[in-house]
């Protein structure tokens, strides 16, 4: 079984550590107001697609007896819906 080795930014390996992922999210959130409107709209559309994918997974899990997935993904869906609603208001959609 292959395992991913996480290393810091200085090594040149393209896997981010948890800390680096958190830092990236923080930096993107800070730069968000500077993003062009077209890029924000594209990100909004891709997030809507991701939400649709979560609904598909949830439906599959319900129909195939994977209750843990159903329970966890319901929380992920609620979070994504909230974030999308905020983005929608910001973009004037």
C-alpha positions in Angstrom: 0.0 0.0 0.0 1.4 3.4 -1.0 1.3 6.1 1.6 1.6 9.8 1.0 4.5 11.5 2.7 3.8 15.1 3.7 6.7 17.4 3.9 7.2 21.2 4.2 7.2 23.7 1.4 11.0 23.7 1.2 11.4 20.2 -0.1 9.7 20.7 -3.5 7.3 17.8 -2.9 3.8 18.8 -4.1 1.8 17.4 -1.1 0.7 20.0 1.3 0.8 19.4 5.1 -2.3 20.2 7.1 -0.7 23.4 8.2 0.1 24.4 4.7 -3.5 23.7 3.6 -4.8 25.9 6.4 -2.3 28.6 5.5 -3.4 28.5 1.9 -7.1 28.8 2.8 -6.3 31.8 5.1 -4.3 33.5 2.3 -7.0 32.9 -0.3 -9.7 34.3 2.1 -7.6 37.3 2.7 -7.1 37.9 -1.0 -10.7 37.2 -2.0 -11.8 40.8 -2.3 -9.0 41.4 -4.8 -10.1 38.5 -7.1 -11.7 39.6 -10.4 -15.5 39.1 -10.5 -15.2 36.6 -13.4 -12.9 34.4 -11.3 -15.3 34.7 -8.3 -18.2 33.6 -10.4 -16.2 30.6 -11.8 -15.3 29.6 -8.2 -19.0 29.9 -7.3 -20.1 27.7 -10.1 -17.5 25.0 -9.3 -18.6 25.1 -5.7 -22.2 24.5 -6.8 -21.0 21.5 -8.8 -19.2 20.1 -5.8 -22.4 20.5 -3.7 -24.3 18.6 -6.4 -21.7 15.8 -6.2 -22.2 15.7 -2.4 -25.9 15.2 -2.9 -25.2 12.4 -5.4 -22.9 10.7 -2.8 -25.5 11.2 -0.1 -28.2 9.6 -2.3 -26.0 6.7 -3.1 -25.1 6.2 0.5 -28.7 6.2 1.6 -29.6 3.6 -1.0 -26.7 1.4 -0.2 -26.7 1.3 3.6 -23.8 3.6 4.4 -25.2 5.5 7.3 -21.9 7.0 8.5 -21.5 8.6 5.1 -25.1 9.9 5.2 -24.6 11.4 8.6 -21.3 13.1 7.9 -22.1 14.3 4.4 -25.3 15.9 5.6 -23.2 18.2 7.8 -20.8 18.9 4.9 -23.8 19.7 2.7 -25.2 22.1 5.3 -21.9 23.9 5.5 -21.4 24.1 1.7 -25.0 25.5 1.3 -24.4 28.2 3.9 -21.1 29.2 2.2 -22.8 29.2 -1.3 -25.6 31.4 0.0 -23.1 34.0 1.3 -21.2 33.9 -2.0 -24.4 34.2 -3.9 -25.4 37.4 -2.0 -21.9 38.8 -2.5 -22.0 38.2 -6.2 -25.5 39.6 -6.6 -26.8 36.3 -8.0 
